[in-house]
Amino acid sequence: MIDLYTTGAPNGRKITIFCEEAELPYRVRLVDLYEGAHRQPEFLAINPNGRIPAIRDPDGPGGPLILWESGAILQYLAEKTGRFLPQSGPARWEVLQWLYFQVSHAPYWGQAHVFRLFTPEPMPFAIERYTREAHRLYRVIDDQLAGRDWIAGGALSVADMALFPWVEYHRWQGVALEDFPAVLGWFRRMAERPAVARGRANPWGVEAFGPSARGAAVGAKVAERLADPAFGARPAPDTVPATGVTGWIGGGAPPDSKGDTG
Ligand SMILES: N[C@@H](CCC(=O)N[C@@H](CS)C(=O)NCC(=O)O)C(=O)O
């Protein structure tokens, strides 16, 4: 049975959702980030990068396999089970393209979480930059999902499973899903799946913060921020001023621009 080193966090939920969908037996080995378990030598021996998720597959190719990085784990499990990643053809590359898109852009959403919810003092530049980028990414996904049930390859895939746990945090990112109707429809399709429901709740869901006192403190902080009317008044994509360096880097140069770095 596969050991999954994880906690209640979006990159870990990618893998619980996969295992539930693929009916692949797995066992959660809790690495509670709020307790600093990911910085302990026992876990660093598994993932020297000190991040979840990681897996240990006793039946790996040529012997037991330890693997970390959520995208690599999803691809490995998809190939191991023959599920949720086409084996060849353009659909395979489309799914991998969107999988790589997700894993390489998720940190923007992560930074939106940090700067919108967790800095001791508000940092407007960072809030603007990452809120703007969060919206831009939802626009890209919304355009792709328009007229499609799933993000890539014409069927549910590892790319959907990578995206879903991050879109679950849209409120943290200052995004209202109503502004992105194709994403909203897709999000509901995903959420209705019993396997997704099981995976997104293991070991705990987006509204929970685990058994530790620090987790409870983070949960209280999040609840306070989300209840703040100023937090809810997100900047909509076209009302965030695209000026100077912030506009150029965060929002992309306007089409008639020669590159305004002012
Ligand atoms: N690129 C990695 C990112 C993993 C990651 O950042 N995981 C977060 C939880 S979602 C984590 O372990 N954070 C611990 C920390 O920031 O110290 C992946 O996709 O697996």
The ligand as an SDF file (V2000), in Angstrom:
LIG
                    3D

 20 19  0  0  0  0  0  0  0  0999 V2000
    6.0780   22.2260   -5.7090 N   0  0  0  0  0  0  0  0  0  0  0  0
    5.6060   21.4860   -4.5760 C   0  0  0  0  0  0  0  0  0  0  0  0
    5.0410   22.4360   -3.5450 C   0  0  0  0  0  0  0  0  0  0  0  0
    4.6890   21.7120   -2.2810 C   0  0  0  0  0  0  0  0  0  0  0  0
    4.2350   22.6870   -1.1780 C   0  0  0  0  0  0  0  0  0  0  0  0
    4.5960   23.8690   -1.1850 O   0  0  0  0  0  0  0  0  0  0  0  0
    3.4670   22.1620   -0.2140 N   0  0  0  0  0  0  0  0  0  0  0  0
    3.0370   22.9880    0.8750 C   0  0  0  0  0  0  0  0  0  0  0  0
    1.6460   22.5880    1.3470 C   0  0  0  0  0  0  0  0  0  0  0  0
    0.4170   22.8590    0.1000 S   0  0  0  0  0  0  0  0  0  0  0  0
    4.0180   22.8240    2.0220 C   0  0  0  0  0  0  0  0  0  0  0  0
    4.4760   21.7410    2.2850 O   0  0  0  0  0  0  0  0  0  0  0  0
    4.3550   23.9220    2.7080 N   0  0  0  0  0  0  0  0  0  0  0  0
    5.2540   23.9070    3.8110 C   0  0  0  0  0  0  0  0  0  0  0  0
    5.9720   25.2150    3.9930 C   0  0  0  0  0  0  0  0  0  0  0  0
    5.6470   26.1730    3.2810 O   0  0  0  0  0  0  0  0  0  0  0  0
    6.8440   25.2760    4.8510 O   0  0  0  0  0  0  0  0  0  0  0  0
    4.5460   20.4620   -5.0180 C   0  0  0  0  0  0  0  0  0  0  0  0
    3.7990   20.7660   -5.9540 O   0  0  0  0  0  0  0  0  0  0  0  0
    4.4990   19.3700   -4.4310 O   0  0  0  0  0  0  0  0  0  0  0  0
  1  2  1  0
  2  3  1  0
  2 18  1  0
  3  4  1  0
  4  5  1  0
  5  6  2  0
  5  7  1  0
  7  8  1  0
  8  9  1  0
  8 11  1  0
  9 10  1  0
 11 12  2  0
 11 13  1  0
 13 14  1  0
 14 15  1  0
 15 16  2  0
 15 17  1  0
 18 19  2  0
 18 20  1  0
M  END
$$$$
